[in-house]
Structures are given as structure tokens and as C-alpha cells.
Amino acid sequence: MVDIIFNIFEEDFNKNLTHSYNLSVLLGTGRMSYLICNQQQQVLALRSYQLTDLPAKKPLKQLLIEDSIIREKFRSVRVGVFSPRFSLLPETLFEISETDSYLGLTNTLLRNDKVMYDEMNSLKMANIYAFEEPFVQDVREHFPSAEFYHISTGLIKNFVDNFDSSNSKNIFLNIYDHFVMITVVEDSKLLFHNIFSFKASPDCLYYVLLVCKQLGLNPLKSPLHIVGDLVDESEIYKLLHKYIKTIHFVNRPNYYLFGEKLQENLPKNFFFDLFSLKLCE
């Protein structure tokens, strides 16, 4: 079953010009979202699906065919995958031929897993991750030139490069479905990044405070930057606000231009992970 959660198209969008547009897709945990921008970096469309009960074989084939927009040809296609099964490795230790072995040391690999990697040259590390191969195959058959990246690759690059962390350790919290991603950056250096699953709101607070304790951070001094599926009326936010003095909802990145419809219908911190895929170029 497929349900549309967000469906925002600006007046400037022209289906006849998709061959000149860039497509970014974010896939994982029962979701598929995509944005379309032109060569002037204007975001012209954003659509997000909730996916349930997909077939084991060819899980995305029907959706990719039936969506009349992404059925078209695009100038470029970039695909981000969300997977909690990942590992960051210093580039000095990374050998492409050993990717399965590296990931298998810290994660359980499944029979239908596809192991992939991103080289994060600016941070001198590699991001190795596993994702369900049937999904990867469907996307590659539909978009043969698509480039794949892990969701963390763009997010980390964004947090390191585009936020001032010279005066304090910045904590970033990204909510994606029932997962919380926590990243800590100081002086443009990555100190911590991990993905935790949670069942209830107090779990998110627990993981944030746990990371603070492990890194010796004072929640009253280190600012918390929130991206992803979180609003200030939520129980998670109210719990965080009791223990953390400074909390910011991160605004949309300035390397994109956003139209009126998107600004009016989408909270400013939503889909920051999807927007960050642009930095994986």
C-alpha cells in the first residue's frame, strides 16, 4: 500500500522539462521521498510516500512506474538510503575489497543485503552500509545512472561544513520515522555519529543524555540543533526542553531556493536529510 504524505509542486514546475531537472530520492524504513530542482537550484517539487506491505520481489517497481513524475527522464538522479546498519571507518584503514568484512564486525548482514560505501574525502573516512538489494535493483533498473549515498553522508557533511562549531560542541538530532540520529561536531570536526531506534518519546531523551555523558557534554551549555520529523508541540521536544537549555530548529539550507508553496506547507526543519543529499555531489 502506498500513501502520499506530502505533495508540493510549485507553479514553476514543468513536467516537459524534467530532462533538465535534478532528482534527489530518499529511501528507507517504509518511506520514499523525492525532490526536484532546476539548474538554478530552485526546489520545484517535493513528494513523500508512506510504504507498507510491499512485495518482497520488485518492491518499488509498481510505484516507480505509476508515479507520472519520476517516470520521466532527469538530468541527474541522486539516491539516499536510510539504514541503521552502517559503519564509519578512517580512510587509512579502508580497503574496498573488505567492505563486507568491515560491516560484518559491527552489524548483522542479511541474505538480501547489498553492501555499499561512500568515500567521505573531506573527513578522511568511509561510510560503509547495507541496504536491501531488491530496492537497490528496482531503482537502478529505473534510473541506470543513479548515484547512491547513505543518509548520514550528506547530513554529516552539512553539519560539519555549514554550522559554526568553533565556540562549543554542537549536538544535532535528526528524527526519521522511529529512529533518532545523533551527531556531535566541534571546531568542524566530527566527534560522534550514530543511529538509535526508539519506541517511546523518553527513549530519545535517554539517547541524547547518554551521548552527552559519554562525551562529557553539559546539556546546559551545548546547543541542540533539531532537524527531521519533529515539531515543538511534540512530546519528544517537551522532554528535551526540560533538560537542554538551548534548542534550535534548523532552517532549510541556503544552497536551495524554496518557493512559496513549500515554505507555507512544510515545517522548516523537515526533510533536512533529503536536502543534504545535494552535498554528496
Summary of the structure (lengths in Angstrom):
residues: 281
radius of gyration: 18.7
end to end distance: 32.4
largest distance: 54.2
contacts: 895
relative contact order: 0.15
helix: 32%
strand: 35%
